[in-house]
């Protein structure tokens, strides 16, 4: 609700683990270094603990992006399992074949051991990551220890990384688990941010979202640090609520009273006064509706009176558009904006636009249209030029072609001109609607699922192999098996997609785009990394 008001391209304090908003404090860097050391070590256990919201998942996402090519990795999100269920899940994640309908722990263990020996013979390193490991029972932890018994003279054949809350460390300190505790080769507790890091964290997220303004004055950082305890997720929730409060009260930035009220609402403080920062917002909306209704019934020849309500409604409006805003060139007919925007889009793909319908022409070129509504994060991930629906300072609507994007600015072809504007200006003008082109993969199915076979699966196998820098094995009738599902899930995790293991339109588009070196891109150089 407050993005346009503060000139933000995106919501800066979302609790979603968007890699672009990652702030790597010294503690996060050290935690990642411990995990990487464990992955490259000689087997055994690696332990990472931290409070809820401290950033363990964020660090693990970074780990997944840096896993060596020689590693086979499985990630278990929900470890509230029995011993048999856990072993079955490990087999599924690694693609280990076991007899159908098996419920024997011994059979599962034998299958896993055979797989580990084979992986070692092929020069592979097997890593198991278990998140929320504080939910593991003692007998499951003991079974995990037994899995690490398989070893050569040089190393153990299974590396296990445990991520969990502080009580996980307390569990492992119990006498009955001392054998497992002795096998922990690296451990790290991810602590909260300090006061200086909190200030840097807040400004970093605001910068990524498109503004360098200090919406949170330096004088408030001590208060924010004390309220949040330096926990990133709590900082996000508090800052989001405080910005909403500042917007509702038409303030230029967050002040001490607004932050205090935000804390009352976030923490549900029963001692807080019975009011909410949403009330000024709702009152303002009601006032605006009332003023609009009154103005509609004013006689046409009489200008509306400059009442106190009019003044208040106007004062609640955002500031006038910045002079750096994107405007349609006065010399060009605005009625041609859509056709000129698509002409620029097709030029980026090395073609002339024939005005026969963009998507129809794209199909004839072996391309597909994607028309959707979203945010800049989606455009960054898709990494293709796009036609955006924009609104000028006088309310006029027009189309422009986004041709380049970096952390602070966006470059457009508007009419026949090229213009670069700050992301904050883009946030005020863009409706969120976009259309882009992407190259059609040689597949027939709209979705590729586990168990499918044939040419579509052959294409998928080739794409995954090339993405990982490998040579795809030639198989006469390839099948989308559990091993391929695991690779798809890893690709989806890195791309920020839901890791469901099914190749739908979004996953297919990302797979196709990943190796399309001839396609035009939005991001260049460092922005791509």
N, C-alpha and C positions, 0 to 999 in steps of 0.2 A: 504493500500500500504506500510506502514512503519512498520508493526508489526514484520516481520522477522528481519528487519534491527536493531531494538532496542531490539530484544529478548523478544517480548511480546506475550503472549498466545492469547490475545483478544484485541479488540480495547478498550482502557481504558476510552475514553471520548465520548462514544456513548450517545445520549440524550434519549435513550430508558430507561424506569424506571425499570432496572434490580435490584431486591432486594439485590443481592450480593454486589452491588456497593454503597449501601445506607450508607451515612455518617451522623450519627445522631449527629448533633451539639446540643449544649445546647438549642438553639431556637427550633429545630425540636423536641427534647424531650419534651419541655414544650408544644408545639402545640399538640403533641400526647396525653399528659396528659390531656389537656383541652377537647379533643374529647372523650377520655375514660370516663372522669368525666361526660360529657354530656350524653353519652350512658347509663351510670349507674344512671343518675339522675332521677328527677321526672317529666320529660317531658318538653315541651317548645322548645326553639330554642337554638342552639349552633352555633356560628359564627367563622369561620376561614378565615381570609383574608391574602393576600400577593401578591407581585408583580408577574408578569408573569415569570415563571421559578424559583421561590423561593423554590419550593419543596412541594407544597400543595398536588399534586397527590401522591407523594412518601409517605407523612405522612398518607394520606387516605388509601393507600395500606397496610401500617402497621396496621392501625385501623381495616381493614377488616380481617386481620390475627389474631386479638385479640378480636374479637367480642364474647361476652359471648354466651354460648350455648342456653341460654333462649331468645335470641334476634332473631327477624325476621327483616331482613334488605332489603331495596330496594335502588337501586342506579340509579339516573337519570343523564345521561351525557350531554344531550342537552336540556336545559330548555327554549329554545325559543319557547314557546307554549302558546296557548290561555288557558283560565281557563278550558274549557271543555276538551281540549287536555291533559292538565296536569293531571286532575282528571282521565281521561281514562288511561293514562300512569301509574299512581299510582295503579289503579286497576289491570292492566296487570302485573306489577312488583310484587305485593303482591299475585297475583292469586285470586283476588276478583271477584266473579261471579256477572255480571250485565246483565240486559236484552239485547239480541242481537240488534244491531243497535241503542242503546240508545244515545241520544245527550243532554239529560236533565242534567243540573248541579245538580239539586235537587236529581235526582235518583242516580247519582254518589256519592254524599255526603252521602245519606242514606245508600248505599251499603258499603261505607268506614266506616261509624259509626258502622254499624252492625258487620263488620269484627273486628273493634277495641274492641268492647265489648266482642265478642267471644274470641279474643286473650287474653284479660285480664282475662277472666274466666278460661282460660286454663293455666294461669301463664306465658304467653308470653309477651315479651316487644317489641313493634313495633318501628322501627327506619327508617326514610326516609332521605337519603343523596342526596343532590342536588349540583352537581358541576357546575362551571361557573355560579353561581347564580347572578352575576351582570347583566346577560341577562334577568332576570325575570322582567316582567312589574309590575307596582304598583297594578293593579287589581289582578294579580296572587299572589303577596305577601299577599294581603289582604285575598284572599281565603285560603292561607296556614295558616294564623292566625286563621281563622274561624275553620279550621280543628282541631286546638289544643284546641278548646273550650270544647271538650268532656273530662270529667275528673271525677274522684271519689273524695272522701274526702282526699285521700292520694296523688294522683298523676294525672297528665294528661296522656291520653292514647296514645298519639303520640309524639314521639321525632323527631324533624327535625334539621338536620345539614346542614348549608349553607356554601359552599366553594366558594370563589370568589376573584376577584381583589379588590384593595383598594376602587374603586368607589362604591362597594357594601355597605361599611360602610357609605359612603356619602349619598347613597340612603336611608338607614335606619334612617338617621338623619333628614329626611324631616318631617315636622309637620304632614302630613297626614298618616305617617307610625309610629307615636309615640307609638301606642298601640302594634304593633309588637315589636318595639325596647324594650319596657318594659318587654317583655317575653323572652328576651335573658338571659339565666342563666349562660352562659360562653362565653367569646369572647377572641380571641387572634389574633394578627397581626404577621405573620411570616416574620421577617425582614431578611436582607441579612447576609451573613457570615462576620465576621471581618477579619482583616489581618492574624492573627494567624490561624484562622479556614480555611482560603483559602489555606494556606500552608499545613495544615494537610489533607484537602480535596483532594488536588492534589496528595499527596504522598499515601493517602489511595487508591485512584483509580488505581494508578500505581502498588501498591502492589497486589491488587486483580487481575490485569491483568498479573502478573507474574514477576515483576522486583522490586528490591529495589534500583535501580540506581536513582540518583537525575537527571532526565532528564531536570528538571526545577530548576536551581540553586536558593538557598535561596535569593540571591540578587535580583531576578526577582519578588519575591512574592509581594512586595509593588506595583510594576508596574502592575502586573496582577490584584491585588485587585482594583487599581484605574480604570483600563480599564473595569473590569467586574462589579464594584459596589458591589461585593460579591454575585452576583446572580449565583447560581450553573449552570443553563443552559448556561449562557453566558460564564462562566469559561470553560465548556465542549467544546463549539464551538471554543473558542480562543485556547485552548490547543491542540485540534485536528488539527486545521489549522497550529499551530506553529510546531507541530511534523512533519507534512507533509513538511513544509518548511525546517526544519532541515535535514530531509531525502533527499529532493531534492538537498540540498547543501552539502551533505555528511558530515554533522556536527555530532559530538558525542552527543551533547545535544543542547537544545534551548538557544540561546543567546539573548541579548537585541534587536539587530537589527532584528532578525527573529520574535520575539514577536511583535515588532513594525509594521513590515510588515503584520503580521497576523491580527493585529487589523485594519489596513487600509483595508484589503480585507474583513474582516468580517463585518465591519461597513460601507463599501462602501464609504470610505472617498474620496470625489471628489478632495481633495488637494493632494492625494497620487500620487507618480510618476507613469507613465503609464507602470508599469511592474508587474509581478506576480511571486510568488514563484514557480508556476508551470513551468515557463519557463526554469529554470535550469534542472528540472526533464525531461521535454520534450527534451531539448537539449541533455541531457545525454543519453536518450533512442535512439535518432537519431544517436548520435555518436557511441553508442554500435552496432547499426544495421549496420552502415557504416563499422566499423572495422571488424565485422563478415563477411560482404560481400567481403571485400578486402582479408581477410584471406582465404576464400574459393577458391579464384583464385590464391593463392600462389602456386608455383611448390612444389610438394610433397617432393622433396629432399632438399629444402631450408627452413630453419626455418624463421618464420616471423620476420621482422625487429622490433626492440624495439623502435618504433616511439613514439613521444609525445602523439599521440592519444591512443596508447596501454597503456601507463603509466596512462593517465587520466581515461581510461575505467577501468583499474584494481583498481585504487584508489577509484573508486565509488562503488566497491563491498563491501558487508558486511564483517566483520571480520571473521577470521577462526573459525570453530566450537569449542565450548568449550570442554575440555577434559571430562566433565561430560555428554556429549552427549551419546545417546543410540546407540550402535553398535551391529551388529550381531556377535555372538560368532564365532571366527575363527575355532574352532574345529567342528562346525556343518555345514553340507551342506546347503548353502543358498537356494537351490531349495526346501528344506523342510520347509521353514519358514511359509508358509501359513498353511500347515497341522499341524505343531507343535503349531501354534497360536490357531487354532480351537480346538486342543486337550486340550490346557490349558483352553479355554473358556468352553468346555463341562465338564471338571473336576470341574470347579467352580459351575456347576449345578449338580454335583454328577453323571456324566455319562462318559462313554468312547466314544471317537470319532472314528467312523468306516470308515471314509474317503469315505462315499457314497454320499457326498454332505451335507454341514452343514445344509442348510435350509430344505432339505428333511428329514434328521434325526431329526431335531428339531420338525417338524410337527408330526412325529411318537411318540414324547415324550410329545405332548400337548403344544408345544411352537411355537412361531413364530419368524421369522427373521425380523430385521429392518436394512436395508442397506441404508445409506444416507450419505450426506456430510453436515457438520455443524461445530459447535464450542464447546468449553468446557462447555459453559453454557447449551447447550442441553444435554450433557452427565451428567452433574450434576443433571439436572431435571429428566432425565430418570433413573439415579442411578442404572445402571447395568454394569457389566464388558463388555468390548467390544474389538473386534479385530480392530486394527488401521493399516493403511498403512503408513509406515515410510520410511525415506531416510537417509542413513548413510553419514558420512563425505566425502566419496569418490564418492557419487552419487548413490550408490547401493540401490535398493529398497527391503524392506523386511516387513514382518508382525510381529506384537507383540501384546500381550494381556494386555490391561489396566485393572488392578485388584483393584487399590485403587487410590483415588484422594482426596487431601486436598487443602487448600488455597495456598500452596507454592510448592507442589511437586506432582509427579505422580509416581506410582509404576507399573512396567511391569513384565510380564513373557516373556522373549525373549529367544527362544530356550528352554533350560532347566534351565536357570538362572533367578533369580529375581533381578531387578535393580530399584532403585529409582533415579529420575532425577528432577531438578527444572523445573517449568512450562516454564521458558524462553527457556530452551533447547528443550522442547517438541514443542514449537511454531516454532522453526527453522526446525524441522524435520517432523512434521506431515502434511500430504497432506489434512487433513480435512475429509477423507473418513473413515467410521467406519461401523461395523456390530455388532449388539448385539442381544440377545435373550430375549423374554418376554413371560410370561405365557398366553396362549390363554383363554379368558373368554368364558363362555358357552353361546354364542350368535350366531345367524345366520346372522343378518343384518350387513352390513359394516358400516351403519350409523343408529342411532336411532334418530328420529325426533319427534317434538311435534305432538300429535295425534296418534302415534303408540301405540299398545297395545300387550299384550301377554307375553311369557316367557322372551323375551329380556328386556322388560320394568320392569318385576318382578326382574330380575337380577340388573338392574340399580337402582331400588328402594332400594334393599337390600344393595348395595354398598354405596349409599349416606347415608343411615341410619347408617351403621357401621362407616363410616368416621366421622360422627358427634356424635358418641357414643350413638345412639338411637336404639330402637328396631323397626324394620320395621313393619308397619301395614299389616296384612294379608288381601289381596284383591283378590277376585276370578279372575277378569279380569282387571288387573291394566292398566291404561292409562297414557301416557306421557303427563300430563296436565301442566297448567301454573305454578302451585306450584313447580312441579319437574323441569321445565325449569329454574325457579328462582334459585333452589339449584344447578343446573348444572352450571349456569352462575357464581355463587359465587365460586364454585370449580375451574372453569376455570380462574377466576381472581387471586385466590391464586396461581395457578400453572403457571401463566404468559402466559396463552393461550388466544386467542381471545374469549371474552365472548359472543358467538353467540347462546348458549343454545342448540346446536346440538351436539350429541355424535358421533364424527367422530373417525378415527383411533388414533389420538394423545390423545384425551380426553379418549377414551376407554382404551388406553394403560396406562395412568396415573391412571384411576380409578381401573384398574385391579392390577397395581403395588402397589397402596397405602396400600392394605391389604394383600399383598403376603409376609407373614413373612418367608417363606421358601426359597425365591429367594435370590441369592447372591447380595451384594450391593457394590457400589463403595465408598460411603461415610459412615463414621463410627463416632459414638459419636457426638461431637459438630458440625462436618461438615454437619450432616443431618438436623440440626435445622435451 
